[in-house]
């Protein structure tokens, strides 16, 4: 009797239960300026159009997982966390962002590549209070490089590409 061959690690890394989706978009027009919440945005090679931190490269766009917001809130003993406090550009749901590290994915009409974890910065203490930095550790999302500019909007899908560099 023939035993089925178990999937390889590459096969497992390429499988996603379903697409994710954009829940929230934000851009900060100037250093320390209030973050603007957007319904839609253009993503250029430098990131979200109108975001002062924008520059081409591995940290052009920052994404955080909606499913992690309640965990951060719980560690701070809050009912909820406003995504604007976390200084990320895009909140997504339904897809594991860490699985998109070193992987190409489309978001709206843009194409990005996950480049690594997005560690919290010292401003988390200012924004969230004492312990804010540690509350976000491990829940900060990912950074991404823009491979192809495009338009994104709240409720757009995030789709992992089948080809890509997985480890």
DSSP file (Angstrom, degrees, kcal/mol; ACC not computed):
  #  RESIDUE AA STRUCTURE BP1 BP2  ACC     N-H-->O    O-->H-N    N-H-->O    O-->H-N    TCO  KAPPA ALPHA  PHI   PSI    X-CA   Y-CA   Z-CA
    1    1 A X              0   0    0      0, 0.0     2,-0.5     0, 0.0     0, 0.0   0.000 360.0 360.0 360.0 138.1    0.0    0.0    0.0
    2    2 A X        -     0   0    0      1,-0.0     2,-0.4     0, 0.0     0, 0.0  -0.677 360.0-145.2 -86.5 126.0    1.3    3.4   -0.9
    3    3 A X        -     0   0    0     -2,-0.5     2,-0.1     1,-0.1     3,-0.0  -0.742  25.5-112.5 -87.5 134.0    1.8    6.0    1.9
    4    4 A X        -     0   0    0     -2,-0.4     2,-0.5     1,-0.1    -1,-0.1  -0.391  30.7-115.9 -64.9 144.1    1.0    9.6    1.0
    5    5 A X        -     0   0    0      1,-0.1    -1,-0.1    -2,-0.1     3,-0.1  -0.689  30.7-122.1 -80.7 125.7    4.1   11.8    1.0
    6    6 A X        -     0   0    0     -2,-0.5    -1,-0.1     1,-0.1    -3,-0.0  -0.337  36.9 -92.9 -65.6 151.4    3.8   14.5    3.6
    7    7 A X        -     0   0    0      1,-0.1    -1,-0.1     2,-0.1     2,-0.1  -0.304  41.4-116.6 -64.2 148.0    4.0   18.0    2.4
    8    8 A X     >  -     0   0    0      1,-0.1     4,-2.3    -3,-0.1     5,-0.2  -0.310  27.2-105.6 -75.5 166.8    7.4   19.7    2.4
    9    9 A X  H  > S+     0   0    0      1,-0.2     4,-2.7     2,-0.2     5,-0.2   0.898 124.0  54.7 -60.2 -40.5    8.1   22.7    4.6
   10   10 A X  H  > S+     0   0    0      1,-0.2     4,-1.2     2,-0.2    -1,-0.2   0.897 107.7  49.9 -59.4 -40.6    8.1   24.8    1.4
   11   11 A X  H  > S+     0   0    0      1,-0.2     4,-0.5     2,-0.2     3,-0.4   0.927 111.9  47.7 -62.9 -44.8    4.6   23.5    0.6
   12   12 A X  H >< S+     0   0    0     -4,-2.3     3,-1.1     1,-0.2    -2,-0.2   0.900 109.9  52.2 -64.0 -41.1    3.4   24.3    4.1
   13   13 A X  H 3< S+     0   0    0     -4,-2.7    -1,-0.2     1,-0.2    -2,-0.2   0.743 107.0  54.3 -67.7 -22.4    4.8   27.8    4.0
   14   14 A X  H 3< S+     0   0    0     -4,-1.2     2,-0.4    -3,-0.4    -1,-0.2   0.554  90.6  93.2 -87.3  -8.5    3.0   28.5    0.7
   15   15 A X    <<  +     0   0    0     -3,-1.1     2,-0.4    -4,-0.5     3,-0.1  -0.738  47.8 177.0 -94.3 131.1   -0.4   27.5    2.1
   16   16 A X        -     0   0    0     -2,-0.4     3,-0.1     1,-0.1    79,-0.1  -0.991  32.1-135.4-127.2 138.4   -2.8   30.2    3.5
   17   17 A X  S    S-     0   0    0     -2,-0.4     2,-0.3     1,-0.2    -1,-0.1   0.856  80.5 -34.5 -62.7 -33.2   -6.3   29.4    4.8
   18   18 A X  S    S-     0   0    0     76,-0.2    -1,-0.2    -3,-0.1     2,-0.1  -0.964  77.0 -68.5-170.6 177.0   -7.6   32.5    3.0
   19   19 A X        -     0   0    0     -2,-0.3   140,-0.2     1,-0.1     2,-0.1  -0.354  43.0-133.0 -74.4 158.2   -6.8   36.0    2.0
   20   20 A X  E     -A  158   0A   0    138,-2.4   138,-1.9    -2,-0.1     2,-0.3  -0.381  18.5-144.1 -95.0-176.0   -6.5   38.8    4.5
   21   21 A X  E     -AB 157  93A   0     72,-2.2    72,-2.4   136,-0.3     2,-0.4  -0.996  18.6-104.4-151.7 154.2   -8.0   42.2    4.2
   22   22 A X  E     + B   0  92A   0    134,-2.6   133,-2.6    -2,-0.3    70,-0.2  -0.621  32.6 172.4 -77.4 129.6   -7.3   45.8    5.1
   23   23 A X  E     +     0   0A   0     68,-3.4     2,-0.3     1,-0.4    69,-0.2   0.644  66.1   7.0-106.0 -23.9   -9.1   47.1    8.1
   24   24 A X  E     - B   0  91A   0     67,-1.4    67,-2.4   129,-0.1    -1,-0.4  -0.984  55.4-161.5-162.5 144.3   -7.5   50.5    8.6
   25   25 A X  E     +CB  38  90A   0     13,-0.6    13,-2.6    -2,-0.3     2,-0.3  -0.997  15.7 176.0-133.4 137.8   -5.0   52.8    6.9
   26   26 A X  E     -C   37   0A   0     63,-2.8     2,-0.3    -2,-0.4    11,-0.2  -0.994  10.5-174.3-143.3 150.6   -3.1   55.7    8.4
   27   27 A X  E     -C   36   0A   0      9,-2.1     9,-3.6    -2,-0.3     2,-0.6  -0.997  18.9-142.3-142.6 141.7   -0.5   58.2    7.5
   28   28 A X  E     -C   35   0A   0     -2,-0.3    24,-3.5     7,-0.2    25,-0.3  -0.918   9.6-160.6-105.5 113.0    1.4   60.8    9.5
   29   29 A X  S    S+     0   0    0     -2,-0.6     2,-0.3     5,-0.6    -1,-0.1   0.750  73.0   5.5 -68.9 -23.7    1.8   64.0    7.4
   30   30 A X  S >  S-     0   0    0      4,-0.2     3,-2.3     3,-0.0    -1,-0.1  -0.978  97.7 -69.8-153.2 161.2    4.7   65.4    9.6
   31   31 A X  T 3  S-     0   0    0     -2,-0.3     3,-0.1     1,-0.3    -2,-0.0  -0.315 119.8  -1.2 -56.4 130.5    6.9   64.3   12.5
   32   32 A X  T 3  S+     0   0    0      1,-0.2    -1,-0.3    -4,-0.0     2,-0.1   0.509 100.8 135.5  63.6   7.8    4.8   64.2   15.7
   33   33 A X    <   -     0   0    0     -3,-2.3    -1,-0.2     1,-0.1     3,-0.1  -0.493  68.8 -87.3 -77.5 154.0    1.7   65.4   13.8
   34   34 A X        -     0   0    0     -2,-0.1    -5,-0.6    -3,-0.1     2,-0.2  -0.348  49.5-107.9 -59.6 141.8   -1.6   63.6   14.4
   35   35 A X  E     -C   28   0A   0     -7,-0.2     2,-0.5    49,-0.1    -7,-0.2  -0.493  27.2-134.6 -72.1 138.0   -2.0   60.5   12.3
   36   36 A X  E     -C   27   0A   0     -9,-3.6    -9,-2.1    -2,-0.2     2,-0.5  -0.839  11.7-140.8 -94.8 128.0   -4.6   60.8    9.5
   37   37 A X  E     -C   26   0A   0     -2,-0.5     2,-0.3   -11,-0.2   -11,-0.2  -0.770  24.8-162.7 -87.4 130.8   -7.0   57.9    9.1
   38   38 A X  E     -C   25   0A   0    -13,-2.6   -13,-0.6    -2,-0.5     3,-0.1  -0.865  30.1-155.7-119.3 147.1   -7.6   57.2    5.4
   39   39 A X  S    S+     0   0    0     -2,-0.3   115,-2.7     1,-0.3     2,-0.3   0.742  89.5   1.4 -83.5 -27.9  -10.2   55.2    3.5
   40   40 A X  E     -J  153   0B   0    113,-0.3     2,-0.3   -15,-0.1    -1,-0.3  -0.973  68.2-177.7-154.3 160.3   -7.8   54.7    0.6
   41   41 A X  E     -J  152   0B   0    111,-2.5   111,-2.9    -2,-0.3     2,-0.4  -0.991  28.0-115.0-158.5 156.7   -4.3   55.7   -0.3
   42   42 A X  E     -J  151   0B   0     -2,-0.3     7,-3.0   109,-0.2     2,-0.6  -0.813  25.1-147.8 -91.4 136.6   -1.7   55.4   -3.0
   43   43 A X  E     -JK 150  48B   0    107,-3.7   107,-1.7    -2,-0.4     5,-0.2  -0.942  20.7-178.1-104.9 120.5    1.4   53.3   -2.2
   44   44 A X  E >   - K   0  47B   0      3,-3.1     3,-2.0    -2,-0.6   104,-0.1  -0.462  49.6 -88.5-102.4 179.7    4.5   54.7   -4.0
   45   45 A X  T 3  S+     0   0    0      1,-0.3    12,-0.5    -2,-0.2   101,-0.5   0.768 131.6  53.7 -60.4 -23.0    8.0   53.2   -3.9
   46   46 A X  T 3  S-     0   0    0      1,-0.3     9,-0.9    10,-0.2     2,-0.3   0.367 119.4-107.8 -92.9   4.0    8.5   55.3   -0.7
   47   47 A X  E <  S+K   44   0B   0     -3,-2.0    -3,-3.1     7,-0.2    -1,-0.3  -0.772  77.7  11.6 109.9-154.3    5.4   53.9    1.0
   48   48 A X  E >  S-K   43   0B   0     12,-0.5     3,-2.1    -2,-0.3    -5,-0.2  -0.465  83.0-114.0 -65.7 124.2    2.0   55.5    1.8
   49   49 A X  T 3  S+     0   0    0     -7,-3.0    -7,-0.2    -2,-0.3    -1,-0.1  -0.404 102.8  24.2 -60.3 127.7    1.7   58.7   -0.2
   50   50 A X  T 3  S+     0   0    0      1,-0.3     2,-0.6    -2,-0.1    -1,-0.3   0.408  87.9 125.2  95.7  -1.8    1.6   61.6    2.4
   51   51 A X    X   -     0   0    0     -3,-2.1     3,-2.0     1,-0.1    -1,-0.3  -0.828  55.5-146.5 -92.8 123.2    3.4   59.7    5.2
   52   52 A X  T 3  S+     0   0    0    -24,-3.5    -1,-0.1    -2,-0.6   -23,-0.1   0.737  95.4  59.5 -63.1 -24.1    6.4   61.7    6.3
   53   53 A X  T 3  S+     0   0    0    -25,-0.3    -1,-0.3   -23,-0.1   -24,-0.1   0.560  78.7 130.8 -79.8  -6.1    8.4   58.6    7.1
   54   54 A X    <   +     0   0    0     -3,-2.0     2,-0.3    -6,-0.2    -7,-0.2  -0.208  19.3 140.8 -58.6 128.8    8.2   57.5    3.5
   55   55 A X        -     0   0    0     -9,-0.9     4,-0.2   -10,-0.1    -2,-0.0  -0.915  54.0 -96.4-160.5 143.2   11.4   56.4    1.8
   56   56 A X  S    S+     0   0    0     -2,-0.3     2,-0.3     2,-0.1   -10,-0.2  -0.219  78.7  60.2 -59.1 150.2   12.1   53.6   -0.6
   57   57 A X  S >  S-     0   0    0    -12,-0.5     3,-1.4    89,-0.1    89,-0.4  -0.848 100.3 -30.4 131.4-164.2   13.5   50.4    0.9
   58   58 A X  T 3  S+     0   0    0     -2,-0.3    57,-0.3     1,-0.3     3,-0.2   0.628 131.4  43.0 -69.5 -16.6   12.8   47.6    3.3
   59   59 A X  T 3  S+     0   0    0     -4,-0.2    -1,-0.3    84,-0.2    86,-0.2  -0.022  72.8 120.2-119.0  30.0   10.7   49.8    5.7
   60   60 A X  S <  S+     0   0    0     -3,-1.4   -12,-0.5    84,-0.5     2,-0.4   0.868  81.5  24.7 -63.4 -37.1    8.6   51.7    3.2
   61   61 A X  E     -D  144   0A   0     83,-2.0    83,-2.2    -4,-0.2     2,-0.4  -0.978  69.0-155.2-131.1 140.8    5.3   50.3    4.6
   62   62 A X  E     -D  143   0A   0     -2,-0.4    28,-1.9    81,-0.2    27,-1.0  -0.959  12.7-173.0-117.5 136.9    4.5   49.0    8.1
   63   63 A X  E     -De 142  90A   0     79,-2.8    79,-2.1    -2,-0.4     2,-0.3  -0.955   4.6-170.0-128.2 145.3    1.6   46.6    8.7
   64   64 A X  E     - e   0  91A   0     26,-2.5    28,-2.4    -2,-0.4     2,-0.4  -0.974  27.7-112.1-133.7 150.0    0.1   45.2   11.9
   65   65 A X  E >>  - e   0  92A   0     -2,-0.3     3,-1.7    74,-0.2     4,-0.6  -0.671  11.7-145.1 -86.6 128.4   -2.3   42.4   12.5
   66   66 A X  H >> S+     0   0    0     26,-3.9     3,-1.1    -2,-0.4     4,-0.6   0.843  99.7  64.0 -57.9 -34.7   -5.8   43.4   13.8
   67   67 A X  H 34 S+     0   0    0     25,-0.4     4,-0.4     1,-0.3    -1,-0.3   0.687  98.4  55.7 -66.3 -17.2   -5.9   40.1   15.8
   68   68 A X  H <> S+     0   0    0     -3,-1.7     4,-2.2     1,-0.2    -1,-0.3   0.664  86.7  79.0 -88.6 -17.0   -2.9   41.4   17.8
   69   69 A X  H <X S+     0   0    0     -3,-1.1     4,-2.6    -4,-0.6     5,-0.2   0.903  92.3  49.8 -60.7 -42.8   -4.6   44.6   18.9
   70   70 A X  H  X S+     0   0    0     -4,-0.6     4,-2.6     2,-0.2    -1,-0.2   0.863 109.5  52.9 -63.8 -32.7   -6.7   42.9   21.6
   71   71 A X  H  > S+     0   0    0     -4,-0.4     4,-2.0     2,-0.2    -2,-0.2   0.926 110.8  46.1 -66.9 -43.5   -3.6   41.2   23.0
   72   72 A X  H  X S+     0   0    0     -4,-2.2     4,-1.2     1,-0.2    -2,-0.2   0.932 113.7  49.5 -62.4 -45.5   -1.8   44.6   23.3
   73   73 A X  H  <>S+     0   0    0     -4,-2.6     5,-2.8     1,-0.2     3,-0.4   0.912 109.0  52.4 -60.0 -43.3   -4.8   46.1   24.9
   74   74 A X  H ><5S+     0   0    0     -4,-2.6     3,-1.3     1,-0.2    -1,-0.2   0.901 106.5  52.6 -62.0 -41.1   -5.1   43.2   27.4
   75   75 A X  H 3<5S+     0   0    0     -4,-2.0    -1,-0.2     1,-0.3    -2,-0.2   0.780 113.3  44.6 -66.5 -24.5   -1.5   43.6   28.5
   76   76 A X  T 3<5S-     0   0    0     -4,-1.2    -1,-0.3    -3,-0.4    -2,-0.2   0.387 114.7-119.2 -95.8   1.9   -2.1   47.3   29.1
   77   77 A X  T < 5 +     0   0    0     -3,-1.3     2,-0.3    -4,-0.3    -3,-0.2   0.911  70.0 132.9  56.5  46.4   -5.4   46.5   30.9
   78   78 A X      < -     0   0    0     -5,-2.8    -1,-0.2    -8,-0.1    -2,-0.1  -0.856  64.7-129.2-119.1 158.0   -7.4   48.5   28.3
   79   79 A X  S    S-     0   0    0     -2,-0.3     2,-0.3     1,-0.2    -5,-0.1   0.869  87.2 -10.8 -73.0 -36.7  -10.6   47.6   26.5
   80   80 A X        -     0   0    0     -7,-0.1     2,-0.4    -8,-0.1    -1,-0.2  -0.976  60.2-128.1-156.9 165.5   -9.1   48.5   23.1
   81   81 A X        -     0   0    0     -2,-0.3     2,-0.5    -3,-0.1    -8,-0.1  -0.983  22.4-129.0-122.1 130.3   -6.2   50.2   21.4
   82   82 A X    >   -     0   0    0     -2,-0.4     3,-2.0     1,-0.2     4,-0.4  -0.677  18.5-138.8 -73.0 122.3   -6.6   52.9   18.8
   83   83 A X  G > >S+     0   0    0     -2,-0.5     3,-1.4     1,-0.3     5,-0.6   0.788  98.7  70.4 -55.6 -27.5   -4.4   51.7   15.8
   84   84 A X  G > 5S+     0   0    0      1,-0.3     3,-0.9     2,-0.2    -1,-0.3   0.807  90.7  60.5 -60.5 -28.7   -3.2   55.3   15.4
   85   85 A X  G < 5S+     0   0    0     -3,-2.0    -1,-0.3     1,-0.2    -2,-0.2   0.740  96.1  61.3 -69.5 -22.3   -1.2   55.0   18.6
   86   86 A X  G < 5S-     0   0    0     -3,-1.4    -1,-0.2    -4,-0.4    -2,-0.2   0.519  99.2-133.4 -88.6  -5.8    0.9   52.1   17.3
   87   87 A X  T < 5 +     0   0    0     -3,-0.9     2,-0.3    -4,-0.4    -3,-0.1   0.777  56.9 136.1  63.0  30.9    2.4   54.2   14.4
   88   88 A X      < -     0   0    0     -5,-0.6    -1,-0.2     1,-0.1   -25,-0.1  -0.747  53.0-139.2-104.5 158.2    1.8   51.6   11.7
   89   89 A X  S    S+     0   0    0    -27,-1.0   -63,-2.8    -2,-0.3     2,-0.4   0.864  80.9  27.3 -82.5 -38.0    0.4   52.3    8.2
   90   90 A X  E     -Be  25  63A   0    -28,-1.9   -26,-2.5   -65,-0.2     2,-0.5  -0.986  57.2-157.0-136.8 132.3   -1.9   49.4    7.7
   91   91 A X  E     -Be  24  64A   0    -67,-2.4   -68,-3.4    -2,-0.4   -67,-1.4  -0.936  23.6-175.4-103.7 127.4   -4.0   47.2    9.9
   92   92 A X  E     -Be  22  65A   0    -28,-2.4   -26,-3.9    -2,-0.5   -25,-0.4  -0.869   8.7-162.1-121.5 155.3   -4.9   43.8    8.3
   93   93 A X  E     +B   21   0A   0    -72,-2.4   -72,-2.2    -2,-0.3     3,-0.1  -0.922  62.4  32.5-129.7 159.3   -7.0   40.9    9.4
   94   94 A X  S    S+     0   0    0     -2,-0.3     2,-0.4   -74,-0.2   -76,-0.2   0.409  98.1  77.1  84.3  -1.1   -7.3   37.3    8.4
   95   95 A X  S    S-     0   0    0    -74,-0.1     2,-0.8   -78,-0.1   -74,-0.1  -0.999  81.7-115.7-142.3 140.0   -3.7   36.5    7.4
   96   96 A X    >   -     0   0    0     -2,-0.4     3,-1.1     1,-0.2     4,-0.4  -0.629  23.2-160.2 -76.0 109.2   -0.7   35.8    9.5
   97   97 A X  G >  S+     0   0    0     -2,-0.8     3,-1.8     1,-0.3     4,-0.2   0.850  88.3  60.7 -61.8 -35.3    1.7   38.7    8.8
   98   98 A X  G >  S+     0   0    0      1,-0.3     3,-1.1     2,-0.2    -1,-0.3   0.794  97.2  61.1 -64.2 -25.1    4.8   36.9   10.0
   99   99 A X  G <  S+     0   0    0     -3,-1.1    -1,-0.3     1,-0.2    -2,-0.2   0.627  97.2  60.5 -73.1 -12.3    4.1   34.3    7.3
  100  100 A X  G X  S+     0   0    0     -3,-1.8     3,-1.8    -4,-0.4    14,-0.8   0.418  74.2 122.7 -93.8   0.6    4.5   37.1    4.7
  101  101 A X  B <  S+f  114   0A   0     -3,-1.1    66,-0.3     1,-0.3    14,-0.2  -0.455  88.1   3.2 -64.0 131.9    8.1   37.7    5.8
  102  102 A X  T 3  S+     0   0    0     12,-2.7    63,-0.6     1,-0.2     2,-0.4   0.769 114.5 112.8  60.3  29.0   10.4   37.3    2.8
  103  103 A X    <   -     0   0    0     -3,-1.8    11,-2.2    11,-0.2     2,-0.3  -0.975  68.0-123.0-133.3 143.7    7.3   36.7    0.7
  104  104 A X  E     +G  113   0A   0     59,-0.4    57,-2.7    -2,-0.4     2,-0.3  -0.654  36.6 170.2 -83.6 138.6    5.7   38.7   -2.1
  105  105 A X  E     -GH 112 160A   0      7,-2.8     7,-3.1    -2,-0.3     2,-0.4  -0.996  28.7-128.8-147.9 151.5    2.0   39.7   -1.6
  106  106 A X  E     -GH 111 159A   0     53,-2.6    53,-2.4    -2,-0.3     2,-0.4  -0.796  18.6-176.3-100.0 144.8   -0.5   41.9   -3.3
  107  107 A X  E >   -GH 110 158A   0      3,-2.4     3,-1.9    -2,-0.4     2,-0.3  -0.932  69.5 -39.1-140.9 112.0   -2.5   44.5   -1.3
  108  108 A X  T 3  S-     0   0    0     49,-1.6    44,-0.2    -2,-0.4    51,-0.1  -0.569 123.6 -33.5  61.9-130.1   -5.1   46.3   -3.3
  109  109 A X  T 3  S+     0   0    0     42,-2.5    -1,-0.3    -2,-0.3     2,-0.2   0.391 121.9  96.1 -99.9   2.7   -3.3   46.9   -6.7
  110  110 A X  E <   -G  107   0A   0     -3,-1.9    -3,-2.4    41,-0.4     2,-0.4  -0.540  63.6-144.4 -88.6 157.3    0.1   47.3   -5.0
  111  111 A X  E     +GI 106 148A   0     37,-2.4    36,-2.5    -5,-0.2    37,-2.1  -0.993  24.2 174.3-123.6 127.4    2.7   44.5   -4.7
  112  112 A X  E     -GI 105 146A   0     -7,-3.1    -7,-2.8    -2,-0.4     2,-0.4  -0.782  24.3-141.1-125.4 167.4    4.9   44.4   -1.6
  113  113 A X  E     -GI 104 145A   0     32,-2.2    32,-2.5    -2,-0.3     2,-0.2  -0.988  25.2-124.1-131.3 123.8    7.5   42.0   -0.1
  114  114 A X  E     -fI 101 144A   0    -11,-2.2   -12,-2.7   -14,-0.8    30,-0.3  -0.483  28.6-179.0 -65.5 128.7    7.6   41.4    3.6
  115  115 A X  E     -     0   0A   0     28,-2.6     2,-0.3     1,-0.4    29,-0.2   0.659  49.3 -56.0-108.5 -19.9   11.1   42.3    4.9
  116  116 A X  E    S- I   0 143A   0     27,-1.0    27,-2.7   -58,-0.1    -1,-0.4  -0.946  70.1 -43.0 163.3 177.6   11.0   41.6    8.6
  117  117 A X  E     - I   0 142A   0     -2,-0.3     2,-0.9    25,-0.2    25,-0.3  -0.351  45.9-132.2 -68.4 150.4    9.4   42.2   11.9
  118  118 A X        -     0   0    0     23,-2.4    21,-0.1   -55,-0.2    -1,-0.1  -0.850  26.6-155.3-105.6  95.5    8.4   45.8   12.9
  119  119 A X        -     0   0    0     -2,-0.9    18,-0.1     1,-0.1     2,-0.0  -0.330  22.1-103.0 -69.8 151.1    9.8   46.2   16.4
  120  120 A X        -     0   0    0     13,-0.2     2,-0.2     1,-0.1    -1,-0.1  -0.335  34.0-138.2 -69.0 157.9    8.2   48.8   18.7
  121  121 A X    >   -     0   0    0      1,-0.0     3,-2.0    -2,-0.0     4,-0.3  -0.644  30.3 -96.4-110.2 172.6   10.0   52.1   19.2
  122  122 A X  T >> S+     0   0    0      1,-0.3     3,-1.3    -2,-0.2     4,-0.7   0.689 114.3  77.3 -64.4 -17.0   10.5   54.0   22.4
  123  123 A X  H 3> S+     0   0    0      1,-0.3     4,-3.0     2,-0.2    -1,-0.3   0.671  74.9  78.1 -67.4 -14.3    7.5   56.2   21.5
  124  124 A X  H <> S+     0   0    0     -3,-2.0     4,-2.9     1,-0.2     5,-0.4   0.858  90.3  54.1 -62.9 -32.8    5.3   53.3   22.6
  125  125 A X  H <> S+     0   0    0     -3,-1.3     4,-1.5    -4,-0.3    -1,-0.2   0.906 112.2  44.0 -64.4 -41.0    5.9   54.4   26.2
  126  126 A X  H  < S+     0   0    0     -4,-0.7    -2,-0.2     2,-0.2    -1,-0.2   0.909 121.0  39.3 -68.1 -43.9    4.8   57.9   25.4
  127  127 A X  H  < S+     0   0    0     -4,-3.0    -2,-0.2     1,-0.1    -3,-0.2   0.856 132.0  22.5 -77.0 -36.6    1.7   56.7   23.4
  128  128 A X  H  < S-     0   0    0     -4,-2.9    -3,-0.2     1,-0.3    -2,-0.2   0.550 105.0-119.7-111.7 -11.4    0.6   53.8   25.6
  129  129 A X    ><  -     0   0    0     -4,-1.5     3,-2.3    -5,-0.4    -1,-0.3  -0.364  63.7 -10.0  96.1 179.6    2.1   54.6   29.0
  130  130 A X  T 3  S+     0   0    0      1,-0.3    -5,-0.0     2,-0.1    -4,-0.0  -0.246 134.9  19.7 -54.8 131.2    4.6   52.7   31.1
  131  131 A X  T 3> S+     0   0    0      3,-0.0     4,-2.1     4,-0.0    -1,-0.3   0.392  85.3 123.2  89.1  -3.0    5.1   49.2   29.7
  132  132 A X  H <> S+     0   0    0     -3,-2.3     4,-1.4     1,-0.2    -7,-0.2   0.878  70.7  54.6 -59.0 -39.7    3.8   50.2   26.3
  133  133 A X  H  > S+     0   0    0     -4,-0.2     4,-1.2     1,-0.2     3,-0.4   0.946 111.9  42.8 -59.7 -49.6    7.1   49.1   24.6
  134  134 A X  H  4 S+     0   0    0      1,-0.2    -1,-0.2     2,-0.2    -2,-0.2   0.799 107.8  60.3 -70.2 -28.1    6.9   45.6   26.1
  135  135 A X  H  < S+     0   0    0     -4,-2.1    -1,-0.2     1,-0.2    -2,-0.2   0.841 110.0  42.6 -65.8 -31.6    3.2   45.3   25.4
  136  136 A X  H >< S+     0   0    0     -4,-1.4     3,-2.9    -3,-0.4     4,-0.4   0.704  85.9 114.3 -88.1 -21.4    3.9   45.7   21.7
  137  137 A X  T 3< S+     0   0    0     -4,-1.2   -18,-0.1     1,-0.3    -3,-0.0  -0.266  89.5  10.7 -54.9 129.9    6.9   43.4   21.6
  138  138 A X  T 3  S+     0   0    0      3,-0.1    -1,-0.3   -20,-0.1    -2,-0.1   0.365 125.0  67.1  82.0  -5.6    6.2   40.4   19.4
  139  139 A X    <   +     0   0    0     -3,-2.9   -74,-0.2   -21,-0.1    -2,-0.2   0.190  64.3 104.6-126.7  13.5    2.9   42.1   18.2
  140  140 A X  S    S-     0   0    0     -4,-0.4     2,-0.2     1,-0.2    -3,-0.1   0.522  72.7-138.6 -81.5  -6.0    4.4   44.9   16.2
  141  141 A X        -     0   0    0    -77,-0.1   -23,-2.4   -79,-0.1     2,-0.3  -0.540  29.6 -59.7  88.4-152.9    3.7   43.5   12.7
  142  142 A X  E     -DI  63 117A   0    -79,-2.1   -79,-2.8   -25,-0.3     2,-0.3  -0.872  30.4-128.2-133.2 163.5    6.0   43.6    9.8
  143  143 A X  E     -DI  62 116A   0    -27,-2.7   -28,-2.6    -2,-0.3   -27,-1.0  -0.769  28.7-163.6-103.6 157.9    7.8   46.0    7.5
  144  144 A X  E     -DI  61 114A   0    -83,-2.2   -83,-2.0    -2,-0.3   -84,-0.5  -0.998  16.9-136.5-146.9 148.6    7.5   45.8    3.7
  145  145 A X  E     - I   0 113A   0    -32,-2.5   -32,-2.2    -2,-0.3     2,-0.7  -0.797  29.6-120.1 -98.4 144.3    9.3   47.0    0.6
  146  146 A X  E     + I   0 112A   0   -101,-0.5   -34,-0.2   -89,-0.4     3,-0.2  -0.777  32.4 172.3 -89.4 118.2    7.2   48.2   -2.4
  147  147 A X  E    S+     0   0A   0    -36,-2.5     2,-0.3    -2,-0.7   -35,-0.2   0.786  77.2  12.8 -91.5 -34.2    7.8   46.2   -5.5
  148  148 A X  E    S- I   0 111A   0    -37,-2.1   -37,-2.4  -104,-0.1    -1,-0.3  -0.935  81.6-127.6-145.5 118.9    5.0   47.8   -7.6
  149  149 A X        +     0   0    0     -2,-0.3     2,-0.3   -39,-0.2  -105,-0.2  -0.163  44.0 140.3 -60.0 159.4    3.1   50.9   -6.6
  150  150 A X  E     -J   43   0B   0   -107,-1.7  -107,-3.7   -40,-0.1     2,-0.4  -0.976  48.0 -76.3-178.0-174.3   -0.7   50.9   -6.5
  151  151 A X  E     -J   42   0B   0     -2,-0.3   -42,-2.5  -109,-0.2   -41,-0.4  -0.852  36.4-171.1-107.7 139.5   -3.8   51.9   -4.7
  152  152 A X  E     -J   41   0B   0   -111,-2.9  -111,-2.5    -2,-0.4     2,-0.3  -0.917   3.4-178.0-125.0 155.6   -5.2   50.4   -1.5
  153  153 A X  E >   -J   40   0B   0     -2,-0.3     3,-2.4  -113,-0.3  -131,-0.3  -0.987  41.5 -81.0-147.7 154.5   -8.5   50.9    0.3
  154  154 A X  T 3  S+     0   0    0   -115,-2.7  -131,-0.2    -2,-0.3     3,-0.1  -0.341 118.5  25.0 -54.7 135.3  -10.1   49.6    3.4
  155  155 A X  T 3  S+     0   0    0   -133,-2.6    -1,-0.3     1,-0.3  -132,-0.1   0.296  88.3 137.8  84.6  -2.8  -11.6   46.1    2.8
  156  156 A X    <   -     0   0    0     -3,-2.4  -134,-2.6     1,-0.1    -1,-0.3  -0.348  56.7-107.2 -64.5 154.9   -9.1   45.4    0.0
  157  157 A X  E     -A   21   0A   0   -136,-0.2   -49,-1.6    -3,-0.1     2,-0.5  -0.517  16.8-146.8 -84.1 151.6   -7.7   41.9    0.0
  158  158 A X  E     -AH  20 107A   0   -138,-1.9  -138,-2.4   -51,-0.2     2,-0.5  -0.989  22.8-173.7-113.9 119.9   -4.1   40.9    0.9
  159  159 A X  E     - H   0 106A   0    -53,-2.4   -53,-2.6    -2,-0.5     2,-0.3  -0.966  19.3-136.9-124.1 122.5   -3.1   37.9   -1.2
  160  160 A X  E     - H   0 105A   0     -2,-0.5   -55,-0.2   -55,-0.2     2,-0.2  -0.560  25.5-125.3 -73.0 136.1    0.2   35.9   -0.7
  161  161 A X        -     0   0    0    -57,-2.7   -57,-0.1    -2,-0.3    -1,-0.1  -0.587   9.1-133.8 -81.5 145.6    1.9   35.1   -4.0
  162  162 A X  S    S+     0   0    0     -2,-0.2     2,-0.2   -59,-0.1    -1,-0.1   0.876  90.7  61.0 -68.8 -38.3    2.7   31.4   -4.6
  163  163 A X  S    S+     0   0    0      2,-0.0   -59,-0.4   -60,-0.0     2,-0.3  -0.603  74.4 103.6 -86.6 153.5    6.2   32.1   -5.8
  164  164 A X  S    S-     0   0    0     -2,-0.2     2,-0.9   -61,-0.1   -61,-0.2  -0.894  73.5 -69.9 156.8 174.1    8.5   33.7   -3.5
  165  165 A X        +     0   0    0    -63,-0.6     2,-0.4    -2,-0.3    -2,-0.0  -0.834  52.9 175.4 -97.2 106.6   11.4   33.3   -1.2
  166  166 A X              0   0    0     -2,-0.9   -64,-0.1     1,-0.1    -2,-0.1  -0.869 360.0 360.0-113.9 148.8   10.3   31.4    1.9
  167  167 A X              0   0    0     -2,-0.4    -1,-0.1   -66,-0.3   -65,-0.1   0.378 360.0 360.0-129.9 360.0   12.5   30.1    4.7
